[in-house]
Structure formats: C-alpha cells, structure tokens
Amino acid sequence: MLNHDGLYSLAEVDAQLRQGQLDISHASPVWKSEILGFVEKQWGGSFRRFSRVVIVGGGAKILREELLLRFKERAFIPDDPVIATARGLYKYALLKEKRGQNRD
C-alpha cells in the first residue's frame, strides 16, 4: 500500500516516513482504525483504574488527538513519545546499576 508498487524497499519507505516525505493520507484512516480497535480490545474501560496512562511510540504522534480523546485527563504523552521508551529503559538501567553498587 505504501511501497509505491514495489519501487522502494521497506527501509527506504521507512526513511521516507521518518523524514516526512511519504504520503500516508490514503493509509492513515485504515491504520488509525486498526490501532484504535486494538486499544479498545486490549483496554476496554479497564484503563480507568489508573490515574495516568503514558502513551509512547510513533503512534502517539500520529494518533495524538484520538488517544487524548479516548483516555481524557488520564492521558500523558511525553514531549518526544518516540524516544520515551528508550529513555525510560535507560533511566531504569541506571537505577538498577546504582542499587547494585550500593549493596557492595
């Protein structure tokens, strides 16, 4: 659907997407519907038991408005949702390392 009749490799299409050079207007509504359907299937209303839902990843940028509407005041989208998971894992690794060093 997005590879322009096989003219580009997946890596080239990915690079175009990341550079904002890929027209996704025809695929976006279908993709949004699939993702929001998945969110509904996985979470339903059970997210209400949490005071915050941290929304990360590339989809958070594309589906920002829809996700904010879905999760309302519980939604938190970091400034850079694409790198947020890696940043969190890095901080967690530093914390684990620090705790390990304190035991010695």
C-alpha positions as CSV (number, residue, x, y, z in Angstrom):
1,M,0.0,0.0,0.0
2,L,2.8,2.4,0.9
3,N,5.7,1.0,-1.2
4,H,4.7,2.6,-4.5
5,D,4.3,-0.6,-6.5
6,G,7.5,-2.2,-5.1
7,L,9.8,0.6,-6.2
8,Y,11.2,1.1,-2.8
9,S,12.5,-1.3,-0.1
10,L,10.9,-1.3,3.3
11,A,14.0,0.5,4.6
12,E,13.6,3.2,2.0
13,V,9.9,3.6,2.8
14,D,10.7,3.8,6.5
15,A,13.3,6.5,5.8
16,Q,10.7,8.5,3.8
17,L,8.2,8.2,6.5
18,R,10.6,9.4,9.2
19,Q,11.6,12.3,7.0
20,G,8.0,13.3,6.5
21,Q,8.3,12.7,2.8
22,L,5.9,9.8,2.5
23,D,2.2,10.4,1.7
24,I,0.3,8.3,4.1
25,S,-3.1,10.1,3.7
26,H,-4.7,7.1,2.0
27,A,-3.4,4.6,4.5
28,S,-3.8,6.7,7.7
29,P,-7.5,6.3,8.2
30,V,-7.3,2.5,7.9
31,W,-4.3,2.3,10.2
32,K,-5.9,4.6,12.8
33,S,-9.0,2.5,12.9
34,E,-7.0,-0.7,13.3
35,I,-4.9,0.8,16.1
36,L,-7.8,2.3,18.0
37,G,-9.7,-1.0,17.6
38,F,-6.7,-2.8,19.1
39,V,-6.5,-0.3,22.0
40,E,-10.3,-0.8,22.7
41,K,-9.9,-4.6,22.6
42,Q,-6.9,-4.7,24.9
43,W,-8.1,-2.0,27.4
44,G,-11.8,-1.5,27.1
45,G,-12.7,0.5,30.1
46,S,-10.1,-1.0,32.4
47,F,-7.7,1.9,32.0
48,R,-9.9,3.8,34.4
49,R,-8.2,2.1,37.3
50,F,-5.1,4.0,36.6
51,S,-4.6,7.7,37.4
52,R,-2.3,8.1,34.3
53,V,-1.9,6.3,31.0
54,V,1.5,7.0,29.5
55,I,1.3,6.9,25.7
56,V,4.5,6.4,23.8
57,G,5.8,5.4,20.4
58,G,5.4,6.7,16.9
59,G,1.7,6.1,17.0
60,A,1.4,8.6,19.8
61,K,2.4,11.3,17.4
62,I,0.1,10.2,14.6
63,L,-2.9,9.4,16.9
64,R,-2.4,12.1,19.5
65,E,-5.8,13.7,19.3
66,E,-7.7,10.4,19.1
67,L,-5.8,9.0,22.1
68,L,-6.2,12.1,24.2
69,L,-10.0,11.9,23.4
70,R,-10.0,8.2,24.4
71,F,-8.1,8.4,27.6
72,K,-9.0,12.0,28.5
73,E,-7.4,13.5,31.6
74,R,-5.6,10.2,32.3
75,A,-3.5,10.5,29.1
76,F,0.1,11.7,29.3
77,I,2.1,12.0,26.1
78,P,5.8,12.9,26.6
79,D,7.4,15.6,24.6
80,D,9.1,13.0,22.4
81,P,7.0,9.9,22.6
82,V,9.1,8.1,20.0
83,I,12.2,8.0,22.2
84,A,10.4,7.9,25.5
85,T,10.5,4.2,26.0
86,A,14.3,4.0,25.3
87,R,14.8,7.0,27.7
88,G,12.8,5.2,30.4
89,L,14.7,2.0,30.0
90,Y,18.0,3.8,30.1
91,K,16.9,5.5,33.4
92,Y,15.8,2.2,34.8
93,A,19.1,0.6,33.9
94,L,21.0,3.4,35.7
95,L,18.7,3.0,38.8
96,K,19.3,-0.8,38.8
97,E,23.1,-0.2,38.5
98,K,23.1,2.3,41.3
99,R,21.1,0.0,43.6
100,G,23.5,-2.9,42.8
101,Q,26.5,-0.7,43.6
102,N,25.0,0.4,47.0
103,R,24.8,-3.3,48.2
104,D,28.6,-3.8,47.9
